[in-house]
């Protein structure tokens, strides 16, 4: 079972199947929480700023912990790191059982704890992939994992909306906690060598060295900077989307989950196309083109109320954004993996997540300050234009791993 260009399909590898299954379960649970918690807070408080604080708590923890988490990943066994963080996340979700309309603050604690743990979990996942597939399979493997992430969104986003509308946060805690436990169980069966790859520098300043590596590799420096810019738009989006769907479309949470989950349909198609063309498409070009496509589809989505507020139209429009979203994800992580020194991949990924978190925090804070005084239509179109600007910058300034123009 090989691709037409002669490479082995990643899915034939047992460890990759385990990693893919774990990713699917993890992403399903993550989307349940990502949809349910902001909806609960927004509906119960009626405050855009209270909702924005959820994302601020998440991204501040991520921005602080990202480089540290990546450094820990480079020192620790990857399999054990992933098992431990998933079990810890299962415990860290429990304070949501104490959230009520009059006591929202445990929600912020949970978001911060989850984000902190993901700064170990996510870089470990990025660093794991080159251990379970060959180097020439990375683009196809990332595309396959992107498809799994999209399937998790397709399942988890509408489920999150249904659960919170039906039973509040208690069923959300049960589903999300179970997902973390199942991931930890699956990862017990990995057989690849996941031990740390030491450089022999016992006293190496891990975080500082990681920053030096990023600065000395032009593809990484440009990629991280432009991705951080695009995450400013993402930080605004997570607040604006809830306000847009609840206020403009008049939804109570169920429709929000279906709209958000619809992106997975386009992303699945995008992942399949990228996997088929993985030997022909430069990863940096994928990243830039994806940002441009996301900006264009965002403009369509935000301005459609001038014509209609029918729910299925927004499900369709949001599904279109999955194609460029898949290209962004695959381009970003493949460039990380082929450009970073193997012993520092965790740190590079951690710094990337931290830079993205800073961008998201900036967007969330600015949006929370503006949402009650600036027209929602103006804010949502600003979000789309930031994606377009980041896309043009990526096509001009992000170089391929060999240093040539994409």
DAJO-V218586 format. One record per pair of residues at least 12 apart in sequence whose ideal C-beta (glycine too) atoms are under 10 Angstrom apart, sorted by sequence separation. I is the first residue (numbers start at 1). J is the second residue. If there is no record, write none. Layout:
<<I	J> <I	J>>
//
This chain:
<<38	50> <39	51> <41	53> <42	54> <69	81> <73	85> <94	106> <95	107> <98	110> <129	141> <159	171> <160	172> <163	175> <244	256> <245	257> <274	286> <301	313> <304	316> <336	348> <337	349> <340	352> <367	379> <370	382> <394	406> <38	51> <41	54> <95	108> <96	109> <97	110> <129	142> <159	172> <163	176> <301	314> <304	317> <336	349> <366	379> <367	380> <37	51> <38	52> <40	54> <95	109> <96	110> <242	256> <245	259> <303	317> <95	110> <96	111> <160	175> <241	256> <244	259> <245	260> <301	316> <302	317> <367	382> <38	54> <69	85> <94	110> <126	142> <129	145> <159	175> <160	176> <270	286> <274	290> <301	317> <333	349> <336	352> <366	382> <367	383> <37	54> <38	55> <92	109> <93	110> <300	317> <301	318> <332	349> <335	352> <92	110> <95	113> <241	259> <242	260> <300	318> <92	111> <156	175> <241	260> <298	317> <301	320> <333	352> <363	382> <34	54> <92	112> <93	113> <125	145> <156	176> <270	290> <297	317> <298	318> <300	320> <301	321> <332	352> <363	383> <34	55> <37	58> <89	110> <92	113> <93	114> <297	318> <300	321> <91	113> <92	114> <297	319> <298	320> <92	115> <156	179> <270	293> <297	320> <298	321> <363	386> <34	58> <89	113> <92	116> <296	320> <297	321> <332	356> <88	113> <89	114> <92	117> <296	321> <297	322> <88	114> <91	117> <294	320> <295	321> <297	323> <298	324> <89	116> <152	179> <266	293> <293	320> <294	321> <297	324> <359	386> <88	116> <89	117> <293	321> <294	322> <296	324> <297	325> <88	117> <89	118> <294	323> <295	324> <87	117> <293	323> <294	324> <85	116> <86	117> <266	297> <293	324> <294	325> <359	390> <85	117> <88	120> <89	121> <292	324> <293	325> <84	117> <85	118> <88	121> <290	323> <291	324> <293	326> <294	327> <85	119> <263	297> <290	324> <291	325> <293	327> <294	328> <85	120> <86	121> <289	324> <290	325> <292	327> <293	328> <84	120> <85	121> <290	326> <291	327> <84	121> <85	122> <290	327> <291	328> <82	120> <286	324> <289	327> <290	328> <81	120> <82	121> <85	124> <288	327> <289	328> <290	329> <81	121> <82	122> <84	124> <85	125> <286	326> <287	327> <288	328> <290	330> <291	331> <83	124> <286	327> <287	328> <290	331> <81	123> <82	124> <259	301> <285	327> <286	328> <287	329> <289	331> <290	332> <81	124> <82	125> <286	329> <287	330> <288	331> <76	120> <80	124> <81	125> <283	327> <286	330> <287	331> <78	123> <79	124> <82	127> <286	331> <287	332> <73	119> <78	124> <81	127> <82	128> <281	327> <285	331> <286	332> <287	333> <65	112> <69	116> <72	119> <73	120> <77	124> <78	125> <81	128> <283	330> <284	331> <287	334> <64	112> <68	116> <69	117> <72	120> <73	121> <76	124> <78	126> <283	331> <284	332> <286	334> <287	335> <66	115> <69	118> <70	119> <71	120> <73	122> <74	123> <78	127> <79	128> <274	323> <281	330> <282	331> <283	332> <286	335> <54	104> <57	107> <58	108> <61	111> <62	112> <65	115> <66	116> <69	119> <70	120> <73	123> <74	124> <78	128> <262	312> <265	315> <266	316> <269	319> <273	323> <281	331> <283	333> <284	334> <53	104> <57	108> <60	111> <61	112> <64	115> <65	116> <68	119> <69	120> <72	123> <73	124> <265	316> <266	317> <268	319> <269	320> <270	321> <271	322> <275	326> <283	334> <284	335> <53	105> <56	108> <57	109> <58	110> <59	111> <60	112> <61	113> <62	114> <63	115> <64	116> <65	117> <66	118> <67	119> <68	120> <69	121> <70	122> <71	123> <72	124> <73	125> <79	131> <259	311> <262	314> <263	315> <266	318> <267	319> <270	322> <271	323> <274	326> <278	330> <282	334> <283	335> <51	104> <54	107> <57	110> <58	111> <59	112> <61	114> <62	115> <65	118> <66	119> <69	122> <70	123> <73	126> <74	127> <78	131> <258	311> <259	312> <262	315> <265	318> <266	319> <269	322> <270	323> <273	326> <274	327> <281	334> <282	335> <283	336> <50	104> <53	107> <54	108> <57	111> <58	112> <61	115> <62	116> <65	119> <66	120> <69	123> <70	124> <73	127> <78	132> <248	302> <258	312> <259	313> <261	315> <262	316> <263	317> <264	318> <265	319> <266	320> <267	321> <268	322> <269	323> <270	324> <271	325> <272	326> <273	327> <283	337> <44	99> <53	108> <56	111> <57	112> <58	113> <60	115> <61	116> <64	119> <65	120> <69	124> <73	128> <249	304> <256	311> <259	314> <260	315> <262	317> <263	318> <264	319> <265	320> <266	321> <267	322> <268	323> <270	325> <271	326> <274	329> <275	330> <283	338> <284	339> <26	82> <40	96> <44	100> <45	101> <51	107> <54	110> <55	111> <56	112> <57	113> <58	114> <59	115> <60	116> <61	117> <62	118> <63	119> <66	122> <67	123> <70	126> <248	304> <249	305> <255	311> <258	314> <259	315> <262	318> <263	319> <266	322> <267	323> <270	326> <271	327> <274	330> <278	334> <283	339> <29	86> <44	101> <47	104> <50	107> <54	111> <57	114> <58	115> <61	118> <62	119> <66	123> <70	127> <230	287> <237	294> <244	301> <248	305> <254	311> <255	312> <258	315> <259	316> <261	318> <262	319> <263	320> <265	322> <266	323> <267	324> <269	326> <270	327> <274	331> <41	99> <43	101> <44	102> <50	108> <53	111> <54	112> <57	115> <58	116> <61	119> <132	190> <233	291> <244	302> <251	309> <256	314> <259	317> <260	318> <261	319> <262	320> <263	321> <264	322> <265	323> <266	324> <267	325> <268	326> <270	328> <271	329> <30	89> <37	96> <40	99> <45	104> <110	169> <121	180> <128	187> <131	190> <132	191> <133	192> <250	309> <255	314> <259	318> <262	321> <263	322> <266	325> <267	326> <270	329> <271	330> <328	387> <22	82> <26	86> <29	89> <33	93> <36	96> <41	101> <44	104> <55	115> <58	118> <62	122> <132	192> <223	283> <227	287> <230	290> <234	294> <241	301> <249	309> <251	311> <255	315> <258	318> <259	319> <262	322> <263	323> <266	326> <267	327> <270	330> <274	334> <339	399> <22	83> <25	86> <29	90> <40	101> <131	192> <132	193> <223	284> <226	287> <230	291> <233	294> <237	298> <241	302> <244	305> <248	309> <249	310> <250	311> <264	325> <339	400> <340	401> <37	99> <107	169> <114	176> <121	183> <128	190> <130	192> <131	193> <132	194> <222	284> <226	288> <229	291> <233	295> <240	302> <249	311> <263	325> <264	326> <267	329> <328	390> <332	394> <338	400> <339	401> <19	82> <26	89> <33	96> <41	104> <44	107> <106	169> <110	173> <117	180> <131	194> <251	314> <263	326> <324	387> <328	391> <331	394> <335	398> <338	401> <339	402> <15	79> <22	86> <29	93> <40	104> <128	192> <131	195> <219	283> <223	287> <227	291> <230	294> <249	313> <335	399> <337	401> <338	402> <219	284> <223	288> <226	291> <230	295> <233	298> <237	302> <249	314> <335	400> <41	107> <110	176> <114	180> <128	194> <131	197> <245	311> <248	314> <321	387> <328	394> <335	401> <40	107> <41	108> <101	168> <127	194> <324	391> <331	398> <334	401> <100	168> <38	107> <99	168> <100	169> <127	196> <245	314> <37	107> <41	111> <99	169> <124	194> <127	197> <244	314> <37	108> <98	169> <99	170> <306	377> <96	168> <97	169> <305	377> <37	110> <38	111> <96	169> <97	170> <99	172> <245	318> <37	111> <96	170> <99	173> <302	376> <303	377> <97	172> <302	377> <331	406> <93	169> <96	172> <97	173> <33	110> <34	111> <37	114> <96	173> <97	174> <241	318> <302	379> <303	380> <33	111> <95	173> <302	380> <303	381> <93	172> <94	173> <301	380> <302	381> <34	114> <93	173> <96	176> <302	382> <33	114> <93	174> <96	177> <299	380> <302	383> <303	384> <93	175> <298	380> <299	381> <302	384> <90	173> <93	176> <94	177> <298	381> <301	384> <30	114> <93	177> <161	245> <299	383> <300	384> <92	177> <298	383> <299	384> <90	176> <91	177> <93	179> <298	384> <299	385> <89	176> <90	177> <93	180> <165	252> <166	253> <297	384> <298	385> <30	118> <89	177> <90	178> <92	180> <164	252> <165	253> <166	254> <295	383> <296	384> <298	386> <299	387> <90	179> <91	180> <164	253> <165	254> <295	384> <298	387> <299	388> <89	179> <90	180> <161	251> <163	253> <164	254> <165	255> <294	384> <295	385> <297	387> <298	388> <89	180> <90	181> <161	252> <162	253> <163	254> <165	256> <295	386> <296	387> <26	118> <88	180> <89	181> <90	182> <161	253> <162	254> <164	256> <165	257> <295	387> <296	388> <86	179> <87	180> <90	183> <160	253> <161	254> <164	257> <294	387> <295	388> <86	180> <87	181> <89	183> <90	184> <160	254> <161	255> <163	257> <293	387> <294	388> <295	389> <26	121> <85	180> <86	181> <89	184> <161	256> <162	257> <291	386> <292	387> <293	388> <295	390> <296	391> <26	122> <86	182> <87	183> <88	184> <158	254> <160	256> <161	257> <162	258> <291	387> <292	388> <294	390> <295	391> <86	183> <87	184> <158	255> <160	257> <161	258> <290	387> <291	388> <292	389> <294	391> <295	392> <85	183> <86	184> <87	185> <158	256> <159	257> <161	259> <230	328> <291	389> <292	390> <293	391> <26	125> <85	184> <86	185> <157	256> <158	257> <161	260> <291	390> <292	391> <83	183> <84	184> <86	186> <157	257> <158	258> <160	260> <161	261> <290	390> <291	391> <292	392> <82	183> <83	184> <86	187> <156	257> <157	258> <158	259> <160	261> <227	328> <290	391> <291	392> <23	125> <82	184> <83	185> <157	259> <158	260> <159	261> <230	332> <288	390> <289	391> <291	393> <292	394> <22	125> <83	186> <84	187> <157	260> <158	261> <287	390> <288	391> <291	394> <292	395> <82	186> <83	187> <154	258> <156	260> <157	261> <158	262> <227	331> <287	391> <288	392> <290	394> <291	395> <82	187> <83	188> <156	261> <157	262> <227	332> <288	393> <289	394> <19	125> <22	128> <23	129> <81	187> <154	260> <155	261> <157	263> <158	264> <226	332> <288	394> <289	395> <80	187> <83	190> <153	260> <154	261> <157	264> <287	394> <288	395> <79	187> <80	188> <82	190> <153	261> <154	262> <156	264> <223	331> <224	332> <227	335> <286	394> <287	395> <288	396> <19	128> <78	187> <79	188> <152	261> <153	262> <154	263> <155	264> <223	332> <285	394> <288	397> <19	129> <79	189> <153	263> <154	264> <284	394> <285	395> <288	398> <79	190> <150	261> <153	264> <154	265> <224	335> <284	395> <287	398> <16	128> <19	131> <20	132> <78	190> <79	191> <82	194> <152	264> <153	265> <223	335> <224	336> <15	128> <16	129> <19	132> <79	192> <81	194> <150	263> <151	264> <154	267> <222	335> <223	336> <284	397> <285	398> <15	129> <18	132> <19	133> <78	192> <79	193> <80	194> <150	264> <151	265> <153	267> <154	268> <284	398> <16	131> <17	132> <78	193> <79	194> <80	195> <81	196> <149	264> <150	265> <153	268> <220	335> <283	398> <284	399> <285	400> <15	131> <16	132> <77	193> <78	194> <79	195> <150	266> <151	267> <219	335> <220	336> <223	339> <282	398> <284	400> <15	132> <16	133> <77	194> <78	195> <147	264> <150	267> <151	268> <219	336> <282	399> <283	400> <284	401> <289	406> <14	132> <15	133> <27	145> <31	149> <35	153> <76	194> <77	195> <78	196> <149	267> <150	268> <217	335> <282	400> <283	401> <288	406> <10	129> <13	132> <30	149> <34	153> <76	195> <77	196> <78	197> <149	268> <150	269> <219	338> <220	339> <282	401> <287	406> <13	133> <28	148> <32	152> <36	156> <40	160> <76	196> <147	267> <148	268> <150	270> <151	271> <219	339> <220	340> <282	402> <284	404> <285	405> <286	406> <12	133> <13	134> <16	137> <20	141> <23	144> <24	145> <27	148> <28	149> <31	152> <35	156> <36	157> <39	160> <43	164> <75	196> <146	267> <147	268> <150	271> <218	339> <219	340> <235	356> <284	405> <285	406> <10	132> <11	133> <19	141> <23	145> <26	148> <27	149> <30	152> <31	153> <34	156> <35	157> <38	160> <39	161> <43	165> <74	196> <146	268> <147	269> <149	271> <217	339> <231	353> <234	356> <235	357> <238	360> <282	404> <284	406> <10	133> <23	146> <24	147> <25	148> <26	149> <27	150> <28	151> <29	152> <30	153> <31	154> <32	155> <33	156> <34	157> <35	158> <36	159> <37	160> <73	196> <74	197> <75	198> <147	270> <148	271> <217	340> <235	358> <237	360> <240	363> <282	405> <283	406> <9	133> <10	134> <13	137> <20	144> <23	147> <24	148> <27	151> <28	152> <31	155> <32	156> <35	159> <36	160> <40	164> <44	168> <74	198> <146	270> <147	271> <217	341> <224	348> <228	352> <231	355> <232	356> <235	359> <236	360> <239	363> <243	367> <282	406> <8	133> <12	137> <16	141> <19	144> <20	145> <23	148> <24	149> <27	152> <28	153> <31	156> <32	157> <35	160> <36	161> <39	164> <40	165> <74	199> <146	271> <147	272> <214	339> <216	341> <223	348> <227	352> <231	356> <234	359> <235	360> <238	363> <239	364> <281	406> <7	133> <8	134> <19	145> <22	148> <23	149> <24	150> <26	152> <27	153> <28	154> <29	155> <30	156> <31	157> <32	158> <34	160> <35	161> <36	162> <38	164> <39	165> <145	271> <146	272> <213	339> <214	340> <227	353> <228	354> <229	355> <230	356> <231	357> <232	358> <233	359> <234	360> <235	361> <236	362> <237	363> <238	364> <7	134> <10	137> <17	144> <20	147> <21	148> <24	151> <25	152> <27	154> <28	155> <29	156> <30	157> <31	158> <32	159> <33	160> <35	162> <36	163> <37	164> <143	270> <144	271> <147	274> <213	340> <217	344> <224	351> <228	355> <229	356> <231	358> <232	359> <233	360> <235	362> <236	363> <237	364> <239	366> <240	367> <8	136> <9	137> <10	138> <13	141> <16	144> <20	148> <23	151> <24	152> <27	155> <28	156> <31	159> <32	160> <35	163> <36	164> <40	168> <41	169> <143	271> <144	272> <146	274> <147	275> <213	341> <220	348> <224	352> <227	355> <228	356> <231	359> <232	360> <235	363> <236	364> <239	367> <243	371> <248	376> <7	136> <8	137> <10	139> <11	140> <16	145> <19	148> <20	149> <23	152> <27	156> <28	157> <31	160> <32	161> <35	164> <36	165> <40	169> <75	204> <142	271> <143	272> <146	275> <223	352> <224	353> <226	355> <227	356> <228	357> <230	359> <231	360> <232	361> <234	363> <235	364> <236	365> <238	367> <239	368> <243	372> <247	376> <248	377> <6	136> <7	137> <10	140> <11	141> <25	155> <26	156> <29	159> <30	160> <31	161> <32	162> <33	163> <74	204> <143	273> <144	274> <210	340> <213	343> <214	344> <224	354> <225	355> <228	358> <229	359> <230	360> <231	361> <232	362> <233	363> <234	364> <235	365> <236	366> <237	367> <240	370> <5	136> <9	140> <10	141> <24	155> <25	156> <28	159> <29	160> <32	163> <33	164> <75	206> <140	271> <143	274> <144	275> <210	341> <213	344> <217	348> <220	351> <224	355> <228	359> <231	362> <232	363> <235	366> <236	367> <239	370> <240	371> <7	139> <8	140> <9	141> <10	142> <24	156> <28	160> <32	164> <36	168> <37	169> <40	172> <74	206> <142	274> <143	275> <209	341> <212	344> <213	345> <220	352> <223	355> <224	356> <227	359> <228	360> <231	363> <232	364> <235	367> <236	368> <239	371> <244	376> <248	380> <7	140> <10	143> <11	144> <36	169> <71	204> <73	206> <142	275> <143	276> <214	347> <226	359> <229	362> <230	363> <231	364> <235	368> <243	376> <244	377> <3	137> <10	144> <71	205> <72	206> <140	274> <141	275> <143	277> <144	278> <209	343> <210	344> <213	347> <214	348> <225	359> <228	362> <229	363> <232	366> <233	367> <236	370> <5	140> <9	144> <10	145> <36	171> <37	172> <71	206> <72	207> <74	209> <139	274> <140	275> <143	278> <209	344> <210	345> <212	347> <213	348> <224	359> <232	367> <236	371> <244	379> <33	169> <36	172> <70	206> <71	207> <74	210> <139	275> <140	276> <142	278> <210	346> <211	347> <240	376> <243	379> <244	380> <3	140> <35	172> <36	173> <70	207> <71	208> <140	277> <141	278> <210	347> <211	348> <214	351> <243	380> <68	206> <71	209> <139	277> <140	278> <143	281> <206	344> <209	347> <210	348> <213	351> <214	352> <32	171> <33	172> <36	175> <37	176> <67	206> <68	207> <71	210> <139	278> <140	279> <204	343> <208	347> <210	349> <240	379> <241	380> <32	172> <33	173> <36	176> <67	207> <70	210> <138	278> <139	279> <204	344> <206	346> <207	347> <210	350> <211	351> <239	379> <240	380> <32	173> <66	207> <67	208> <137	278> <139	280> <142	283> <206	347> <210	351> <214	355> <32	174> <33	175> <34	176> <68	210> <136	278> <137	279> <139	281> <199	341> <201	343> <237	379> <240	382> <241	383> <29	172> <32	175> <33	176> <67	210> <136	279> <139	282> <143	286> <199	342> <200	343> <207	350> <236	379> <237	380> <240	383> <32	176> <67	211> <139	283> <142	286> <197	341> <199	343> <206	350> <207	351> <236	380> <239	383> <31	176> <138	283> <197	342> <198	343> <199	344> <29	175> <30	176> <33	179> <197	343> <236	382> <237	383> <28	175> <29	176> <32	179> <67	214> <139	286> <196	343> <197	344> <207	354> <236	383> <237	384> <28	176> <29	177> <31	179> <197	345> <235	383> <29	178> <30	179> <197	346> <233	382> <234	383> <237	386> <26	176> <29	179> <30	180> <196	346> <232	382> <233	383> <236	386> <237	387> <28	179> <29	180> <232	383> <233	384> <235	386> <27	179> <29	181> <233	385> <234	386> <25	178> <26	179> <29	182> <233	386> <234	387> <25	179> <26	180> <28	182> <29	183> <232	386> <233	387> <24	179> <25	180> <231	386> <232	387> <233	388> <25	181> <26	182> <27	183> <230	386> <233	389> <22	179> <25	182> <26	183> <229	386> <230	387> <233	390> <25	183> <26	184> <229	387> <230	388> <232	390> <24	183> <230	389> <231	390> <22	182> <23	183> <25	185> <26	186> <229	389> <230	390> <21	182> <22	183> <25	186> <229	390> <230	391> <21	183> <22	184> <24	186> <228	390> <22	185> <23	186> <226	389> <227	390> <230	393> <22	186> <226	390> <229	393> <230	394> <21	186> <22	187> <154	319> <225	390> <226	391> <229	394> <20	186> <21	187> <226	392> <19	186> <22	189> <226	393> <227	394> <18	186> <19	187> <21	189> <22	190> <154	322> <225	393> <226	394> <17	186> <18	187> <153	322> <225	394> <226	395> <18	188> <226	396> <18	189> <19	190> <222	393> <223	394> <226	397> <227	398> <15	187> <17	189> <18	190> <59	231> <150	322> <153	325> <222	394> <225	397> <226	398> <18	191> <19	192> <225	398> <15	189> <16	190> <18	192> <222	396> <223	397> <224	398> <14	189> <15	190> <59	234> <150	325> <222	397> <223	398> <14	190> <15	191> <16	192> <59	235> <146	322> <149	325> <150	326> <221	397> <222	398> <223	399> <14	191> <15	192> <58	235> <149	326> <221	398> <222	399> <14	192> <220	398> <221	399> <13	192> <15	194> <55	234> <56	235> <59	238> <146	325> <147	326> <150	329> <218	397> <219	398> <220	399> <55	235> <58	238> <146	326> <149	329> <218	398> <219	399> <55	236> <146	327> <218	399> <219	400> <220	401> <55	237> <146	328> <217	399> <219	401> <52	235> <55	238> <56	239> <143	326> <146	329> <147	330> <218	401> <219	402> <52	236> <54	238> <55	239> <142	326> <143	327> <145	329> <146	330> <217	401> <219	403> <54	239> <145	330> <218	403> <52	238> <53	239> <143	329> <144	330> <217	403> <51	238> <52	239> <142	329> <143	330> <146	333> <219	406> <51	239> <52	240> <54	242> <142	330> <145	333> <141	330> <142	331> <49	239> <52	242> <140	330> <142	332> <143	333> <48	239> <51	242> <52	243> <139	330> <142	333> <143	334> <48	240> <51	243> <138	330> <139	331> <141	333> <142	334> <141	334> <142	335> <48	242> <139	333> <140	334> <142	336> <48	243> <51	246> <138	333> <139	334> <142	337> <138	334> <139	335> <141	337> <42	239> <138	335> <48	246> <138	336> <139	337> <43	242> <48	247> <138	337> <139	338> <38	238> <42	242> <46	246> <138	338> <38	239> <41	242> <42	243> <135	337> <136	338> <38	241> <39	242> <42	245> <43	246> <135	338> <34	238> <38	242> <42	246> <129	333> <133	337> <42	247> <129	334> <35	241> <39	245> <126	332> <130	336> <35	242> <39	246> <126	333> <129	336> <130	337> <125	333> <129	337> <130	338> <43	252> <127	336> <43	253> <126	336> <127	337> <130	340> <42	253> <126	337> <131	342> <39	251> <130	342> <39	252> <40	253> <123	336> <127	340> <39	253> <42	256> <126	340> <131	345> <38	253> <39	254> <127	342> <130	345> <127	343> <129	345> <36	253> <39	256> <127	344> <128	345> <35	253> <38	256> <39	257> <127	345> <128	346> <126	345> <127	346> <36	256> <126	346> <127	347> <35	256> <36	257> <39	260> <124	345> <125	346> <127	348> <35	257> <123	345> <124	346> <126	348> <127	349> <34	257> <35	258> <123	346> <126	349> <127	350> <35	259> <122	346> <123	347> <125	349> <126	350> <32	257> <35	260> <123	348> <124	349> <31	257> <34	260> <35	261> <120	346> <123	349> <124	350> <126	352> <122	349> <123	350> <126	353> <122	350> <123	351> <31	260> <123	352> <31	261> <119	349> <120	350> <122	352> <123	353> <119	350> <122	353> <123	354> <31	264> <119	353> <118	353> <119	354> <27	264> <115	353> <119	357> <118	357> <115	357> <11	275> <10	275> <81	346> <9	275> <78	345> <10	278> <74	342> <78	346> <74	343> <74	344> <76	346> <5	276> <7	278> <74	345> <75	346> <3	275> <4	276> <5	277> <7	279> <73	345> <74	346> <75	347> <3	276> <5	278> <6	279> <71	344> <73	346> <74	347> <5	279> <70	344> <72	346> <73	347> <74	348> <3	278> <4	279> <5	280> <70	345> <71	346> <72	347> <74	349> <3	279> <70	346> <71	347> <73	349> <74	350> <69	346> <70	347> <73	350> <69	347> <70	348> <72	350> <68	347> <70	349> <71	350> <67	347> <69	349> <70	350> <71	351> <66	347> <67	348> <69	350> <70	351> <68	350> <69	351> <70	352> <66	349> <67	350> <70	353> <66	350> <67	351> <69	353> <70	354> <65	350> <66	351> <67	352> <69	354> <66	352> <67	353> <68	354> <66	353> <67	354> <62	350> <65	353> <66	354> <67	355> <65	354> <66	355> <63	353> <64	354> <66	356> <62	353> <63	354> <66	357> <62	354> <63	355> <65	357> <66	358> <63	356> <64	357> <62	356> <63	357> <64	358> <59	354> <62	357> <63	358> <61	357> <62	358> <63	359> <59	356> <60	357> <63	360> <59	357> <60	358> <62	360> <63	361> <58	357> <59	358> <62	361> <63	362> <59	359> <60	360> <61	361> <59	360> <60	361> <58	360> <59	361> <58	361> <59	362> <56	360> <57	361> <59	363> <60	364> <55	360> <56	361> <59	364> <60	365> <55	361> <58	364> <59	365> <57	364> <55	363> <56	364> <55	364> <56	365> <54	364> <55	365> <52	363> <53	364> <52	364> <53	365> <55	367> <56	368> <51	364> <52	365> <55	368> <52	366> <52	367> <53	368> <52	368> <51	368> <52	369> <49	367> <50	368> <48	367> <49	368> <52	371> <48	368> <49	369> <51	371> <47	368> <48	370> <49	371> <48	371> <49	372> <47	371> <48	372> <47	372> <48	376>>
//
